[in-house]
Amino acid sequence: MFDLFGKKHKKALFDRANGEFHSGNYDLTINLLTELIKSGSSDFNAYNLRALCYGKKGDFVNAFNDSKL
Protein backbone atom coordinates (compact mmCIF):
# COMPACT_ATOMS: atom_id res chain seq x y z
CA MET A 1 0.00 0.00 0.00
CA PHE A 2 1.18 3.51 -0.78
CA ASP A 3 2.49 5.37 2.28
CA LEU A 4 1.05 8.91 2.23
CA PHE A 5 2.97 10.00 5.32
CA GLY A 6 6.43 9.20 6.55
CA LYS A 7 7.00 7.22 9.74
CA LYS A 8 7.86 10.35 11.73
CA HIS A 9 4.63 12.06 10.73
CA LYS A 10 2.61 8.95 11.58
CA LYS A 11 4.25 8.71 15.00
CA ALA A 12 3.64 12.40 15.66
CA LEU A 13 0.00 12.02 14.62
CA PHE A 14 -0.45 8.99 16.89
CA ASP A 15 1.28 10.76 19.78
CA ARG A 16 -1.02 13.77 19.37
CA ALA A 17 -4.07 11.49 19.25
CA ASN A 18 -2.88 9.71 22.38
CA GLY A 19 -2.47 13.03 24.19
CA GLU A 20 -5.93 14.16 23.12
CA PHE A 21 -7.36 10.85 24.35
CA HIS A 22 -5.83 11.36 27.78
CA SER A 23 -7.30 14.89 27.82
CA GLY A 24 -10.77 13.47 27.16
CA ASN A 25 -11.03 14.88 23.62
CA TYR A 26 -12.52 11.73 22.12
CA ASP A 27 -13.99 13.26 18.96
CA LEU A 28 -10.68 14.88 18.03
CA THR A 29 -8.84 11.67 18.84
CA ILE A 30 -11.17 9.70 16.56
CA ASN A 31 -10.61 12.21 13.74
CA LEU A 32 -6.82 12.08 14.12
CA LEU A 33 -6.75 8.30 14.23
CA THR A 34 -9.08 8.03 11.24
CA GLU A 35 -6.67 10.27 9.32
CA LEU A 36 -3.79 8.06 10.40
CA ILE A 37 -5.60 4.86 9.40
CA LYS A 38 -6.63 6.32 6.04
CA SER A 39 -2.99 7.23 5.39
CA GLY A 40 -2.23 3.54 5.12
CA SER A 41 -1.24 2.78 8.68
CA SER A 42 -1.92 -0.79 9.70
CA ASP A 43 -0.79 -0.17 13.29
CA PHE A 44 -3.16 -2.02 15.59
CA ASN A 45 -2.57 0.65 18.26
CA ALA A 46 -4.45 3.21 16.13
CA TYR A 47 -7.45 0.89 15.84
CA ASN A 48 -7.25 -0.02 19.53
CA LEU A 49 -7.15 3.59 20.71
CA ARG A 50 -9.96 4.56 18.35
CA ALA A 51 -12.02 1.63 19.72
CA LEU A 52 -11.43 2.95 23.24
CA CYS A 53 -12.66 6.38 22.17
CA TYR A 54 -15.79 4.94 20.61
CA GLY A 55 -16.39 2.99 23.81
CA LYS A 56 -15.97 6.12 25.95
CA LYS A 57 -18.60 7.80 23.76
CA GLY A 58 -20.97 4.84 24.08
CA ASP A 59 -20.63 3.90 20.41
CA PHE A 60 -20.15 0.21 21.03
CA VAL A 61 -20.78 -0.91 17.46
CA ASN A 62 -17.81 1.09 16.12
CA ALA A 63 -15.76 0.13 19.18
CA PHE A 64 -16.41 -3.54 18.45
CA ASN A 65 -15.66 -3.11 14.74
CA ASP A 66 -12.29 -1.48 15.46
CA SER A 67 -11.39 -3.99 18.15
CA LYS A 68 -11.78 -6.99 15.86
CA LEU A 69 -9.39 -5.67 13.20
C-alpha positions as CSV (number, residue, x, y, z in Angstrom):
1,M,0.0,0.0,0.0
2,F,1.2,3.5,-0.8
3,D,2.5,5.4,2.3
4,L,1.1,8.9,2.2
5,F,3.0,10.0,5.3
6,G,6.4,9.2,6.6
7,K,7.0,7.2,9.7
8,K,7.9,10.3,11.7
9,H,4.6,12.1,10.7
10,K,2.6,8.9,11.6
11,K,4.3,8.7,15.0
12,A,3.6,12.4,15.7
13,L,0.0,12.0,14.6
14,F,-0.4,9.0,16.9
15,D,1.3,10.8,19.8
16,R,-1.0,13.8,19.4
17,A,-4.1,11.5,19.2
18,N,-2.9,9.7,22.4
19,G,-2.5,13.0,24.2
20,E,-5.9,14.2,23.1
21,F,-7.4,10.8,24.4
22,H,-5.8,11.4,27.8
23,S,-7.3,14.9,27.8
24,G,-10.8,13.5,27.2
25,N,-11.0,14.9,23.6
26,Y,-12.5,11.7,22.1
27,D,-14.0,13.3,19.0
28,L,-10.7,14.9,18.0
29,T,-8.8,11.7,18.8
30,I,-11.2,9.7,16.6
31,N,-10.6,12.2,13.7
32,L,-6.8,12.1,14.1
33,L,-6.7,8.3,14.2
34,T,-9.1,8.0,11.2
35,E,-6.7,10.3,9.3
36,L,-3.8,8.1,10.4
37,I,-5.6,4.9,9.4
38,K,-6.6,6.3,6.0
39,S,-3.0,7.2,5.4
40,G,-2.2,3.5,5.1
41,S,-1.2,2.8,8.7
42,S,-1.9,-0.8,9.7
43,D,-0.8,-0.2,13.3
44,F,-3.2,-2.0,15.6
45,N,-2.6,0.7,18.3
46,A,-4.4,3.2,16.1
47,Y,-7.5,0.9,15.8
48,N,-7.3,0.0,19.5
49,L,-7.1,3.6,20.7
50,R,-10.0,4.6,18.3
51,A,-12.0,1.6,19.7
52,L,-11.4,2.9,23.2
53,C,-12.7,6.4,22.2
54,Y,-15.8,4.9,20.6
55,G,-16.4,3.0,23.8
56,K,-16.0,6.1,26.0
57,K,-18.6,7.8,23.8
58,G,-21.0,4.8,24.1
59,D,-20.6,3.9,20.4
60,F,-20.2,0.2,21.0
61,V,-20.8,-0.9,17.5
62,N,-17.8,1.1,16.1
63,A,-15.8,0.1,19.2
64,F,-16.4,-3.5,18.4
65,N,-15.7,-3.1,14.7
66,D,-12.3,-1.5,15.5
67,S,-11.4,-4.0,18.2
68,K,-11.8,-7.0,15.9
69,L,-9.4,-5.7,13.2
